Amino acid sequence: MPVALILPLSVTLGLLAWGLIALWYIWPRIRDLNAREALIPLILPHCFRYLGLSFLIHGVTTDALDPRFSWPTAYGDLLTALLAFAAVIALRSHARFAKALVWLFSAVGVADFLNAFARGLTFVEPGSFGATYYIPMAVVPPLMISHLLIIAYLLRRPHRTA
């Protein structure tokens, strides 16, 4: 198998596996919860997206990564992590603007992932990721699926009981 296909295949399989977990196990349990109970557990893992800063550390990556990838990806992840913290705090404190902040966090987070994938496939040789290879391969798929769950939750029509 060509080395250039391993990362996209890994990400695709990770998205599929996490998508099934979300569809079969997570969504049925959260869809009728209140926003605070449903969204905080989905957002909290994004607070660790500061890990993207490791794309800037030569030595963690095999080679210094192309700054057209590393800088926007690292700082997009950091911004998303900070917005995740803000969204969780807003939800916990019942702030009126909490759902708007969750929307902002998720929009920025999804845009960051899409931008990082496009730039990574364009500007980075597969062997250059070094230890950071596991971020897009193992960390990104569950986080991307959690974004989809968050958006689905925000767009859902709550079930009404008679």
Short mmCIF file of the C-alpha atoms (twelve columns), coordinates in Angstrom:
data_MODEL
# 
_entry.id   MODEL 
# 
loop_
_atom_site.group_PDB 
_atom_site.id 
_atom_site.type_symbol 
_atom_site.label_atom_id 
_atom_site.label_alt_id 
_atom_site.label_comp_id 
_atom_site.label_asym_id 
_atom_site.label_seq_id 
_atom_site.Cartn_x 
_atom_site.Cartn_y 
_atom_site.Cartn_z 
_atom_site.pdbx_PDB_model_num 
ATOM 1   C CA . MET A 1   0.000   0.000  0.000  1 
ATOM 2   C CA . PRO A 2   1.382   3.438  -0.846 1 
ATOM 3   C CA . VAL A 3   2.426   5.318  2.285  1 
ATOM 4   C CA . ALA A 4   0.470   8.386  1.143  1 
ATOM 5   C CA . LEU A 5   -2.791  6.398  1.447  1 
ATOM 6   C CA . ILE A 6   -2.260  5.165  5.007  1 
ATOM 7   C CA . LEU A 7   -3.245  8.392  6.782  1 
ATOM 8   C CA . PRO A 8   -6.404  9.090  4.728  1 
ATOM 9   C CA . LEU A 9   -7.449  5.439  5.064  1 
ATOM 10  C CA . SER A 10  -6.816  5.488  8.821  1 
ATOM 11  C CA . VAL A 11  -8.818  8.675  9.272  1 
ATOM 12  C CA . THR A 12  -11.670 7.288  7.158  1 
ATOM 13  C CA . LEU A 13  -11.817 4.041  9.136  1 
ATOM 14  C CA . GLY A 14  -11.635 5.986  12.404 1 
ATOM 15  C CA . LEU A 15  -14.531 8.206  11.312 1 
ATOM 16  C CA . LEU A 16  -16.550 5.136  10.341 1 
ATOM 17  C CA . ALA A 17  -15.900 3.327  13.639 1 
ATOM 18  C CA . TRP A 18  -16.590 6.387  15.793 1 
ATOM 19  C CA . GLY A 19  -19.611 7.217  13.654 1 
ATOM 20  C CA . LEU A 20  -21.105 3.809  14.427 1 
ATOM 21  C CA . ILE A 21  -20.363 4.214  18.137 1 
ATOM 22  C CA . ALA A 22  -22.044 7.613  18.055 1 
ATOM 23  C CA . LEU A 23  -25.052 6.397  16.086 1 
ATOM 24  C CA . TRP A 24  -25.669 3.220  18.057 1 
ATOM 25  C CA . TYR A 25  -24.600 4.164  21.582 1 
ATOM 26  C CA . ILE A 26  -24.078 7.879  22.182 1 
ATOM 27  C CA . TRP A 27  -26.879 9.595  20.225 1 
ATOM 28  C CA . PRO A 28  -29.704 7.464  21.687 1 
ATOM 29  C CA . ARG A 29  -28.518 8.405  25.184 1 
ATOM 30  C CA . ILE A 30  -28.046 12.152 24.674 1 
ATOM 31  C CA . ARG A 31  -30.755 13.228 22.240 1 
ATOM 32  C CA . ASP A 32  -33.362 13.845 24.939 1 
ATOM 33  C CA . LEU A 33  -31.057 15.243 27.619 1 
ATOM 34  C CA . ASN A 34  -30.948 18.944 28.430 1 
ATOM 35  C CA . ALA A 35  -28.203 20.934 26.719 1 
ATOM 36  C CA . ARG A 36  -25.944 21.026 29.747 1 
ATOM 37  C CA . GLU A 37  -26.032 17.255 30.265 1 
ATOM 38  C CA . ALA A 38  -25.714 16.413 26.575 1 
ATOM 39  C CA . LEU A 39  -23.183 18.955 25.335 1 
ATOM 40  C CA . ILE A 40  -20.615 19.290 28.119 1 
ATOM 41  C CA . PRO A 41  -19.346 15.676 27.811 1 
ATOM 42  C CA . LEU A 42  -19.131 16.104 24.031 1 
ATOM 43  C CA . ILE A 43  -17.209 19.383 24.281 1 
ATOM 44  C CA . LEU A 44  -14.779 18.572 27.116 1 
ATOM 45  C CA . PRO A 45  -12.473 16.328 25.017 1 
ATOM 46  C CA . HIS A 46  -11.899 19.307 22.711 1 
ATOM 47  C CA . CYS A 47  -10.238 21.126 25.610 1 
ATOM 48  C CA . PHE A 48  -7.234  18.896 24.838 1 
ATOM 49  C CA . ARG A 49  -6.855  20.233 21.317 1 
ATOM 50  C CA . TYR A 50  -3.850  22.211 22.495 1 
ATOM 51  C CA . LEU A 51  -2.078  18.995 21.404 1 
ATOM 52  C CA . GLY A 52  -2.052  20.501 17.919 1 
ATOM 53  C CA . LEU A 53  0.680   22.857 19.110 1 
ATOM 54  C CA . SER A 54  3.023   19.867 18.900 1 
ATOM 55  C CA . PHE A 55  2.982   20.313 15.101 1 
ATOM 56  C CA . LEU A 56  5.270   23.300 15.770 1 
ATOM 57  C CA . ILE A 57  7.925   21.276 17.636 1 
ATOM 58  C CA . HIS A 58  10.707  19.905 15.467 1 
ATOM 59  C CA . GLY A 59  11.759  16.691 17.169 1 
ATOM 60  C CA . VAL A 60  8.195   15.660 17.908 1 
ATOM 61  C CA . THR A 61  7.680   15.840 14.164 1 
ATOM 62  C CA . THR A 62  10.392  14.115 12.122 1 
ATOM 63  C CA . ASP A 63  11.099  17.232 10.081 1 
ATOM 64  C CA . ALA A 64  10.034  20.804 10.661 1 
ATOM 65  C CA . LEU A 65  6.573   20.809 9.080  1 
ATOM 66  C CA . ASP A 66  5.693   23.254 6.340  1 
ATOM 67  C CA . PRO A 67  4.435   26.395 8.125  1 
ATOM 68  C CA . ARG A 68  1.535   26.582 5.629  1 
ATOM 69  C CA . PHE A 69  0.242   23.516 7.506  1 
ATOM 70  C CA . SER A 70  1.736   23.723 10.994 1 
ATOM 71  C CA . TRP A 71  0.884   27.305 11.957 1 
ATOM 72  C CA . PRO A 72  -2.794  27.414 10.928 1 
ATOM 73  C CA . THR A 73  -3.373  23.906 12.283 1 
ATOM 74  C CA . ALA A 74  -1.634  24.475 15.614 1 
ATOM 75  C CA . TYR A 75  -3.279  27.813 16.299 1 
ATOM 76  C CA . GLY A 76  -6.664  26.681 14.944 1 
ATOM 77  C CA . ASP A 77  -6.545  23.823 17.444 1 
ATOM 78  C CA . LEU A 78  -5.533  26.173 20.254 1 
ATOM 79  C CA . LEU A 79  -8.389  28.562 19.411 1 
ATOM 80  C CA . THR A 80  -10.812 25.636 19.348 1 
ATOM 81  C CA . ALA A 81  -9.561  24.423 22.748 1 
ATOM 82  C CA . LEU A 82  -10.061 27.881 24.247 1 
ATOM 83  C CA . LEU A 83  -13.560 28.120 22.751 1 
ATOM 84  C CA . ALA A 84  -14.323 24.644 24.149 1 
ATOM 85  C CA . PHE A 85  -13.371 25.819 27.638 1 
ATOM 86  C CA . ALA A 86  -15.516 28.933 27.208 1 
ATOM 87  C CA . ALA A 87  -18.496 26.893 25.950 1 
ATOM 88  C CA . VAL A 88  -18.274 24.451 28.858 1 
ATOM 89  C CA . ILE A 89  -18.072 27.282 31.391 1 
ATOM 90  C CA . ALA A 90  -21.020 29.044 29.724 1 
ATOM 91  C CA . LEU A 91  -23.106 25.863 29.767 1 
ATOM 92  C CA . ARG A 92  -22.208 25.125 33.392 1 
ATOM 93  C CA . SER A 93  -23.167 28.628 34.465 1 
ATOM 94  C CA . HIS A 94  -26.423 28.626 32.454 1 
ATOM 95  C CA . ALA A 95  -25.308 31.681 30.490 1 
ATOM 96  C CA . ARG A 96  -27.881 32.969 27.999 1 
ATOM 97  C CA . PHE A 97  -25.271 32.964 25.255 1 
ATOM 98  C CA . ALA A 98  -24.108 29.364 25.930 1 
ATOM 99  C CA . LYS A 99  -25.697 27.778 22.860 1 
ATOM 100 C CA . ALA A 100 -24.370 30.561 20.623 1 
ATOM 101 C CA . LEU A 101 -20.899 29.909 22.032 1 
ATOM 102 C CA . VAL A 102 -21.311 26.170 21.394 1 
ATOM 103 C CA . TRP A 103 -22.212 26.965 17.786 1 
ATOM 104 C CA . LEU A 104 -19.148 29.214 17.458 1 
ATOM 105 C CA . PHE A 105 -16.866 26.593 19.031 1 
ATOM 106 C CA . SER A 106 -18.169 23.873 16.731 1 
ATOM 107 C CA . ALA A 107 -18.007 26.010 13.577 1 
ATOM 108 C CA . VAL A 108 -14.407 26.997 14.328 1 
ATOM 109 C CA . GLY A 109 -13.490 23.420 15.273 1 
ATOM 110 C CA . VAL A 110 -14.958 21.854 12.128 1 
ATOM 111 C CA . ALA A 111 -13.395 24.544 9.917  1 
ATOM 112 C CA . ASP A 112 -10.049 23.921 11.625 1 
ATOM 113 C CA . PHE A 113 -10.254 20.171 10.945 1 
ATOM 114 C CA . LEU A 114 -11.206 20.663 7.300  1 
ATOM 115 C CA . ASN A 115 -8.459  23.245 6.832  1 
ATOM 116 C CA . ALA A 116 -5.895  20.998 8.543  1 
ATOM 117 C CA . PHE A 117 -6.805  17.994 6.395  1 
ATOM 118 C CA . ALA A 118 -6.580  19.990 3.187  1 
ATOM 119 C CA . ARG A 119 -3.281  21.599 4.175  1 
ATOM 120 C CA . GLY A 120 -1.857  18.362 5.562  1 
ATOM 121 C CA . LEU A 121 -2.552  16.449 2.373  1 
ATOM 122 C CA . THR A 122 -1.132  19.318 0.310  1 
ATOM 123 C CA . PHE A 123 1.933   20.462 2.250  1 
ATOM 124 C CA . VAL A 124 3.147   17.578 4.433  1 
ATOM 125 C CA . GLU A 125 4.940   14.399 3.433  1 
ATOM 126 C CA . PRO A 126 3.453   11.421 5.349  1 
ATOM 127 C CA . GLY A 127 6.767   10.527 7.017  1 
ATOM 128 C CA . SER A 128 7.279   14.056 8.344  1 
ATOM 129 C CA . PHE A 129 4.589   13.872 11.027 1 
ATOM 130 C CA . GLY A 130 6.739   11.809 13.382 1 
ATOM 131 C CA . ALA A 131 5.002   11.255 16.728 1 
ATOM 132 C CA . THR A 132 2.245   13.695 15.754 1 
ATOM 133 C CA . TYR A 133 1.035   11.166 13.174 1 
ATOM 134 C CA . TYR A 134 -1.367  9.799  15.782 1 
ATOM 135 C CA . ILE A 135 -3.165  13.110 16.177 1 
ATOM 136 C CA . PRO A 136 -4.960  12.983 12.806 1 
ATOM 137 C CA . MET A 137 -5.101  9.191  12.833 1 
ATOM 138 C CA . ALA A 138 -6.451  8.505  16.336 1 
ATOM 139 C CA . VAL A 139 -7.432  11.791 18.007 1 
ATOM 140 C CA . VAL A 140 -9.218  13.646 15.210 1 
ATOM 141 C CA . PRO A 141 -11.871 11.038 14.236 1 
ATOM 142 C CA . PRO A 142 -13.664 10.891 17.621 1 
ATOM 143 C CA . LEU A 143 -13.439 14.672 17.953 1 
ATOM 144 C CA . MET A 144 -14.899 15.180 14.476 1 
ATOM 145 C CA . ILE A 145 -17.733 12.791 15.276 1 
ATOM 146 C CA . SER A 146 -18.375 14.684 18.518 1 
ATOM 147 C CA . HIS A 147 -18.717 17.876 16.456 1 
ATOM 148 C CA . LEU A 148 -21.323 16.111 14.334 1 
ATOM 149 C CA . LEU A 149 -23.156 14.975 17.472 1 
ATOM 150 C CA . ILE A 150 -23.070 18.512 18.874 1 
ATOM 151 C CA . ILE A 151 -24.484 19.951 15.649 1 
ATOM 152 C CA . ALA A 152 -27.129 17.202 15.452 1 
ATOM 153 C CA . TYR A 153 -28.104 17.925 19.052 1 
ATOM 154 C CA . LEU A 154 -28.380 21.663 18.424 1 
ATOM 155 C CA . LEU A 155 -30.506 21.081 15.305 1 
ATOM 156 C CA . ARG A 156 -32.748 18.347 16.742 1 
ATOM 157 C CA . ARG A 157 -36.399 18.734 17.536 1 
ATOM 158 C CA . PRO A 158 -36.903 17.573 21.097 1 
ATOM 159 C CA . HIS A 159 -39.350 14.739 21.644 1 
ATOM 160 C CA . ARG A 160 -42.486 15.887 23.388 1 
ATOM 161 C CA . THR A 161 -44.204 13.650 25.875 1 
ATOM 162 C CA . ALA A 162 -48.007 13.580 26.024 1 
# 
